[in-house]
Amino acid sequence: MKLVEDLRTIVGATHVLTDGDLSAWELDWRRRWHGKALAVVRPGSTAEVAAVVRLCGAAGTSIVPQGGNTGLVGGGVPDASGRQVLLSLGRMQRVRALDRANLTLTVEAGCVLQAAQQAAADAGLLLPLSLASEGSCTVGGNLATNAGGTQVLRWGNARELCLGLEVVTAAGEVWDGLSGLRKDNTGYDLRDLFIGSEGTLGVISAATLKLAPQPAAVMTALAACSSLEACVKLLDLARARLGAGLTGFEVMGRFALDLVARHFPQLPRPLPGAPWTVLLEASDLEGEQQARERFEALLARALDAGIVADAAVAESLAQSRALWQLRESIPLAQAEEGLNIKHDISLPVSAIPEYVRRTDAALQTRWPGVQLVNFGHLGDGNLHYNVQAPAGSDAKRFLVEQEHAVNTLVFDALVPYGGSYSAEHGIGTLKRDELAARKSPVALSMMRAVKAALDPRGLLNPGRVL
C-alpha cells in the first residue's frame, strides 16, 4: 500500500509496524478495547510527526495518537476498521532542557513520567506530578488527558504543572509554544486548548513543565477512621496544622484493602482493618526533625479528638514506599479479581460522605450484594467509586448487562452536589455518550466549534470526546 510505504520513507521501515502481535498498541490497558490499525507508526522527532500528519491528511486517513497506552477510557487505541494510523510517540523520549534558575524542565511527549521525575531529581529538583502508572505513562499522555494523581492537593493537575507546549496541528504544522514564562497574556491561551483534549485537536510533541525545590523531609502515615465524616475531619485538621505542606491525602475503603490483601498477601498491613483508611503525606523544606514533630503532633491531636482510631507513621523511605504500594495496588487487585465497573468522579469534599452513603444504599437496593471498591484522592474531592458484581456471580455478565444502569445511578446521584463523572481519566470512548447527554448544549456547541476550527476534517482521534 502506497501510504504505508510513504510512512516508511518518513520514519524508517523498522518504525512502521503492520504485521505480528501489535497488542501492545492495539489493546488498551483494561483489555476492553481491541482495535486494528492500518499501521503502528513510531516517529522519532517532531518533524517526523508533522510529516506523518501531513501525509495522512493528504490521504484522508485518521490518526490515533498514543503515549504509554495506560489510559482507562478507550481513548488511545484504534478502532476495528483497520484503516487508522496509530501514532505512537514512545520513541520521542529526550530531555531537551532543564533550567534550574527558572525551575523548568522541557521534555518530549514520549518521555516516561518516571524518567522526567528522575531528570528533575538528578538536578536536586522535584517534578510533582505522580501517578500509579508513572513507570509507563508518558508526559504527552498525561497532558493530553490532564492527569491528576496523588499530589493534586498540593500541586494541581497536569495542567497546573505545564507552562508551554509544542504541538503538531491537524494540518501538519508545528506550533512552538514551549515557553517557560509564568506570565504571558498575549491572546488566547492555546496551551490550555490542547491540554485535556485527548489528541482530538492536535498532537502534543513536547512540553515545558514546572519544577519545585526538593523537600528536605517527607512524612507518610496511615490512619484508621470509622467513617468518611471522620476522614473529612482529619483532612480539615491536617490542612490547618500543615498548610501547604500537606501533599497527599488518599482514602481507601475496607473492601478495597481487603482485595489487596487477597491478591498481594506479601504487602505489609501496619493497621488492622477499618471502615476507612487514610494515607496522608506531608513534605517540609526546613528539615526532618521539625517535619516529624508537626506530623506526629497532628496525628496525636486526631487520636485525642477521636477522629482517628489508630495510626502508623513510616520510619523510613522504604516504609513510606510500602504504604504507597498498598494504595497503588488497589487497581491491580481489582484487575486480578475480575471485570468491574469503574468510576472516576469528583465532588466538593464536604459532600462526599453523604453522596457515598446514599449511593451505596441505592446500589445495594437495586443490586443486593454488589461490592463497592471505593478509594481515591479525598484531598481534592476525586473518588474511584468502582462497582463489582455480587460475590459468586458472573462478573463479565454483570458488566455487560448492568454497566449502563449502574453508571446512570452513580452519575445521576452526582447532580445535586454539582459533581463530575470524569475527574482525571478523561472522556475517550467510554464516556462520550455521557458527555453528549450531560454536558450543556452551549458547552457542546463551543467544543464542536473548536474541533471544527482546529481539525475541520475530523482526522485526529475521531469518535473520542465528541
C-alpha positions in Angstrom: 0.0 0.0 0.0 1.4 3.4 -1.0 0.5 5.2 2.2 2.4 2.6 4.3 5.4 2.7 2.0 5.4 6.5 2.2 5.2 6.3 6.0 8.2 4.0 6.0 10.1 6.6 4.0 9.4 9.2 6.6 10.2 7.4 9.9 12.2 4.3 8.6 10.9 0.9 7.7 11.6 -0.6 11.2 9.3 2.0 12.8 6.2 1.2 10.7 4.6 -1.9 12.1 1.8 -3.8 10.2 2.3 -7.4 11.0 2.7 -9.7 14.0 1.5 -9.1 17.5 0.6 -5.4 17.8 -1.5 -5.8 21.0 0.9 -3.5 22.9 -0.6 -0.7 20.8 -4.0 -2.1 19.7 -5.2 -3.4 23.1 -6.0 -0.9 25.9 -4.7 -1.4 29.5 -8.1 -2.5 30.8 -8.4 -5.0 27.9 -11.8 -3.7 27.0 -11.0 -2.2 23.6 -9.1 -4.1 21.0 -8.7 -2.4 17.6 -6.9 -3.0 14.4 -4.5 -0.4 13.0 -3.6 0.1 9.4 -0.1 0.6 10.7 1.6 1.5 14.0 3.9 4.4 13.2 6.7 5.4 15.6 8.2 8.8 14.7 11.5 9.9 16.3 11.1 13.6 16.1 8.6 16.4 15.9 9.5 16.9 12.2 8.6 13.3 11.6 5.3 13.6 13.5 4.4 16.7 11.3 5.3 14.8 8.1 3.2 11.8 9.1 0.2 14.0 9.9 0.5 15.8 6.6 0.8 12.5 4.7 -2.2 11.0 6.4 -4.2 14.2 5.9 -3.5 14.1 2.2 -4.7 10.5 2.1 -7.8 11.3 4.3 -6.6 8.7 6.9 -7.4 9.3 10.5 -4.7 9.3 13.2 -4.9 8.0 16.8 -2.1 9.5 18.9 -0.8 7.2 21.8 1.6 7.7 24.6 2.2 4.9 27.1 -1.2 3.2 26.4 -2.2 3.4 30.1 -5.5 5.2 29.6 -8.7 3.9 31.2 -11.4 5.3 28.9 -10.6 3.8 25.5 -9.2 7.0 24.1 -5.8 5.8 22.8 -6.3 2.6 20.7 -7.5 2.4 17.1 -11.0 1.2 16.1 -11.6 -2.1 14.5 -11.7 -0.8 10.9 -8.0 -1.4 10.1 -8.0 2.0 8.4 -6.5 4.2 11.2 -2.8 5.0 11.7 -1.7 4.5 15.3 0.8 7.3 16.0 3.0 6.1 18.9 5.1 8.8 20.5 7.1 6.3 22.5 10.5 6.9 20.7 10.4 10.7 21.5 11.9 10.5 25.0 14.5 13.2 25.1 15.0 15.7 27.9 15.6 18.9 25.8 16.4 21.3 28.6 16.4 21.8 32.4 16.6 25.4 33.7 17.5 25.4 37.4 17.0 29.1 37.9 13.7 29.1 36.1 12.6 25.8 37.7 11.5 24.3 34.4 12.0 21.0 32.5 11.4 20.6 28.8 10.8 17.0 27.6 9.5 15.3 24.5 6.0 13.8 24.7 7.1 10.2 24.8 9.3 10.7 27.9 8.1 8.3 30.6 6.9 10.3 33.6 9.3 8.5 35.9 12.2 9.4 33.7 11.1 13.0 33.8 10.9 12.9 37.5 14.4 11.4 37.7 15.8 14.1 35.4 14.4 16.7 37.9 15.7 14.7 40.9 19.2 14.4 39.4 19.3 18.2 39.4 18.1 18.3 43.0 14.6 19.4 42.0 11.1 17.9 42.1 8.6 17.3 39.3 5.4 17.0 41.5 3.2 15.0 39.0 2.9 11.5 40.5 0.7 8.6 39.3 0.5 4.9 40.0 1.4 4.3 36.3 4.4 6.7 36.3 6.7 3.9 35.3 5.0 3.5 31.9 2.7 6.5 31.3 4.2 9.4 29.2 4.2 13.2 29.7 2.4 13.7 26.4 -0.4 11.4 27.5 -0.5 12.9 31.0 -1.1 16.3 29.4 -3.5 15.1 26.7 -5.7 13.7 29.5 -4.9 16.4 32.1 -3.9 13.7 34.5 -4.3 14.1 38.2 -2.6 11.7 40.6 -1.7 11.7 44.2 -0.4 15.2 44.7 -3.1 17.3 43.2 -4.0 18.6 46.6 -0.7 20.5 46.8 0.4 21.0 43.2 -2.7 20.7 41.0 -3.4 18.6 37.9 -1.1 18.2 35.0 -2.5 21.5 33.5 -1.2 23.5 36.5 2.3 22.0 36.1 2.6 22.8 32.4 3.9 26.2 31.2 4.3 25.5 27.5 3.7 23.0 24.7 4.9 22.1 21.3 2.0 20.8 19.2 1.6 19.4 15.7 -1.7 20.7 14.3 -4.1 18.7 12.2 -2.6 20.5 9.1 0.8 19.1 10.0 2.2 22.5 11.1 4.3 22.8 14.3 3.2 25.3 16.9 6.2 26.1 19.1 4.7 27.2 22.4 7.5 25.9 24.6 7.5 28.9 26.8 8.9 28.8 30.3 7.1 32.0 31.3 4.7 32.2 34.3 3.1 35.3 32.9 2.2 35.7 29.2 -1.1 37.5 28.4 -0.7 37.7 24.7 -4.0 36.5 23.4 -5.9 33.2 23.8 -4.2 30.6 25.9 -3.7 28.0 23.2 -1.8 25.7 25.6 -5.0 25.1 27.6 -6.9 24.1 24.5 -4.6 21.1 23.9 -4.2 20.0 27.5 -7.1 17.6 28.2 -8.2 17.4 24.5 -7.2 13.7 24.3 -5.5 14.1 20.9 -8.6 15.4 19.2 -7.2 18.9 18.5 -3.5 18.3 17.9 -0.6 16.0 18.7 1.5 17.2 21.7 5.1 16.6 20.8 6.9 18.3 23.7 6.2 20.2 26.9 7.8 22.6 29.4 6.9 21.7 33.0 7.2 23.4 36.3 9.6 22.1 38.9 10.0 22.8 42.6 12.7 22.5 45.2 13.2 19.0 46.6 11.7 18.8 50.1 14.1 18.3 53.0 11.7 15.8 54.6 8.7 13.7 53.6 6.5 12.1 56.2 3.9 9.4 55.4 1.3 7.7 57.6 -1.8 5.5 57.7 -4.7 6.5 59.8 -7.8 4.3 60.6 -11.1 6.1 60.6 -14.6 4.9 61.5 -16.4 6.9 58.8 -15.9 9.2 55.9 -17.0 12.0 58.0 -14.0 11.3 60.3 -11.8 11.3 57.2 -13.0 14.7 56.2 -12.4 16.0 59.8 -8.9 14.6 59.6 -8.4 16.4 56.3 -9.6 19.7 57.9 -7.2 19.3 60.8 -4.3 18.4 58.5 -4.8 21.4 56.4 -5.0 23.6 59.5 -1.8 22.1 61.0 0.3 21.5 57.9 -0.9 24.1 55.4 0.8 23.8 52.0 3.0 21.1 53.5 0.1 18.6 53.1 0.9 17.0 49.7 -1.2 13.8 49.7 -4.5 12.7 51.3 -5.8 9.4 50.0 -8.8 7.4 51.3 -9.3 3.6 51.0 -12.4 1.7 51.9 -12.2 -1.6 53.8 -13.2 -3.8 50.8 -10.6 -2.1 48.6 -7.8 -3.0 51.0 -9.3 -6.5 51.5 -8.8 -7.1 47.8 -5.1 -6.0 48.1 -4.6 -8.4 51.0 -6.3 -11.2 49.0 -4.2 -10.8 45.8 -1.0 -9.4 47.3 -0.6 -11.0 50.7 3.1 -10.2 50.8 2.4 -6.5 51.2 2.5 -5.4 54.9 -0.7 -4.1 56.6 0.5 -1.9 59.5 -3.0 -1.3 60.8 -5.9 -3.7 61.4 -8.9 -3.4 59.1 -11.0 -0.3 59.5 -14.1 1.0 57.6 -11.8 3.7 56.1 -8.1 4.1 56.0 -6.4 7.4 55.1 -2.9 7.6 53.6 -1.5 11.1 54.3 1.8 12.6 53.3 3.4 15.9 54.1 6.6 17.5 52.9 8.8 20.2 54.5 11.6 22.4 53.3 13.0 23.1 56.8 14.2 19.7 58.0 13.2 16.3 59.1 13.0 16.9 62.9 10.6 19.8 62.6 8.5 17.9 60.0 8.3 14.8 62.1 7.3 16.8 65.2 4.5 18.6 63.4 3.3 15.5 61.7 3.2 13.4 64.9 1.5 16.2 66.7 -1.2 16.3 64.1 -1.8 12.6 64.5 -1.8 12.8 68.3 -4.4 15.5 68.1 -6.5 13.5 65.8 -6.3 10.4 68.2 -7.1 12.5 71.2 -10.1 14.0 69.5 -11.4 10.6 68.4 -11.1 11.4 64.7 -8.6 8.6 64.2 -8.8 5.2 65.9 -5.2 4.2 65.1 -2.2 5.4 63.1 1.1 4.2 61.8 3.9 6.6 60.8 6.6 5.4 58.2 10.0 5.4 59.9 12.0 5.2 56.6 11.8 5.7 52.9 11.2 2.0 52.4 8.3 2.0 54.8 6.8 5.1 53.1 7.0 3.3 49.7 5.4 0.3 51.2 2.4 2.4 52.4 2.0 3.9 49.0 2.3 0.4 47.4 -0.9 -0.6 49.4 -2.8 2.3 47.8 -1.4 1.8 44.3 -2.1 -1.9 44.3 -5.8 -1.4 44.6 -6.4 -1.1 40.8 -4.1 -4.1 40.2 -6.0 -6.2 42.8 -9.2 -5.2 41.1 -7.9 -6.4 37.8 -6.9 -9.7 39.4 -10.4 -10.0 40.9 -12.1 -9.6 37.6 -14.1 -7.2 35.5 -15.7 -4.3 37.3 -17.5 -1.0 36.5 -15.0 1.8 37.1 -15.9 5.4 38.0 -13.8 8.5 38.3 -16.0 11.0 40.0 -15.4 14.3 41.8 -17.5 16.3 44.3 -17.0 19.0 46.8 -15.1 17.3 49.7 -17.9 18.3 52.1 -20.5 16.4 50.0 -18.6 13.1 49.8 -19.7 11.3 52.9 -23.4 12.0 52.2 -23.0 11.0 48.5 -21.3 7.8 49.3 -23.8 6.8 52.0 -26.8 7.5 49.8 -25.3 6.0 46.6 -24.1 2.9 48.4 -27.6 2.3 49.7 -29.2 2.9 46.3 -26.8 0.4 44.7 -27.4 -2.2 47.3 -31.2 -1.8 47.0 -31.0 -2.2 43.2 -28.4 -5.0 43.1 -28.3 -6.8 46.5 -24.8 -7.9 47.4 -23.0 -5.6 45.0 -19.4 -5.0 46.1 -18.1 -1.4 46.3 -14.4 -0.7 45.7 -14.1 2.8 46.9 -10.8 4.7 47.1 -9.2 7.8 45.8 -7.9 11.3 46.3 -10.2 12.6 49.1 -8.0 15.7 49.4 -9.1 17.1 46.1 -12.5 15.5 46.0 -11.8 12.7 43.5 -13.1 9.2 44.2 -12.7 6.0 42.2 -16.1 4.7 43.1 -16.0 1.3 41.5 -18.7 -1.3 41.4 -18.1 -5.0 41.4 -20.6 -7.8 40.8 -22.0 -9.6 43.9 -19.8 -12.4 45.2 -20.2 -15.6 43.3 -21.9 -14.1 40.2 -20.6 -13.7 36.7 -18.5 -10.5 36.7 -18.4 -10.3 32.9 -22.1 -10.8 32.5 -22.8 -8.2 35.2 -20.6 -5.7 33.4 -22.3 -6.3 30.0 -25.8 -6.3 31.3 -25.7 -3.7 34.1 -23.0 -1.2 33.3 -25.3 1.4 31.8 -27.8 1.2 34.6 -25.1 1.4 37.2 -23.5 4.3 35.5 -26.8 6.1 35.3 -27.5 5.7 39.0 -24.0 6.7 40.0 -23.8 9.7 37.7 -27.4 10.9 38.4 -26.6 10.9 42.1 -23.8 13.5 41.4 -26.2 16.1 40.1 -27.5 17.5 43.4 -23.9 18.1 44.5 -22.6 19.6 41.3 -20.2 16.7 40.8 -18.5 15.4 37.7 -18.5 11.9 36.2 -14.9 12.4 34.8 -12.3 13.8 37.2 -9.0 12.7 35.9 -9.3 9.8 33.4 -10.9 11.8 30.5 -13.8 11.0 28.2 -12.3 8.9 25.4 -14.8 6.3 24.0 -16.1 5.2 27.4 -17.9 8.4 28.4 -18.5 10.0 25.0 -22.3 9.4 25.2 -22.4 10.6 28.8 -20.8 13.8 27.7 -23.3 14.3 24.8 -26.2 13.7 27.2 -25.0 15.6 30.3 -22.9 18.5 29.0 -24.8 21.7 28.5 -25.8 22.4 24.8 -24.0 25.7 25.0 -20.8 24.0 26.1 -21.1 21.2 23.5 -21.6 23.8 20.8 -18.5 25.7 21.7 -16.5 22.4 21.9 -17.7 21.4 18.5 -16.7 24.8 17.1 -13.2 24.5 18.5 -12.9 21.0 17.0 -14.2 22.2 13.6 -11.7 25.1 13.6 -8.6 23.1 14.5 -9.5 19.7 12.9 -12.1 20.5 10.2 -11.8 17.1 8.5 -12.1 15.2 11.8 -8.9 13.1 11.3 -7.4 13.4 14.8 -8.7 10.7 17.1 -12.2 10.6 15.7 -15.0 9.4 17.8 -13.3 10.3 21.0 -14.7 13.0 23.4 -17.2 14.3 20.8 
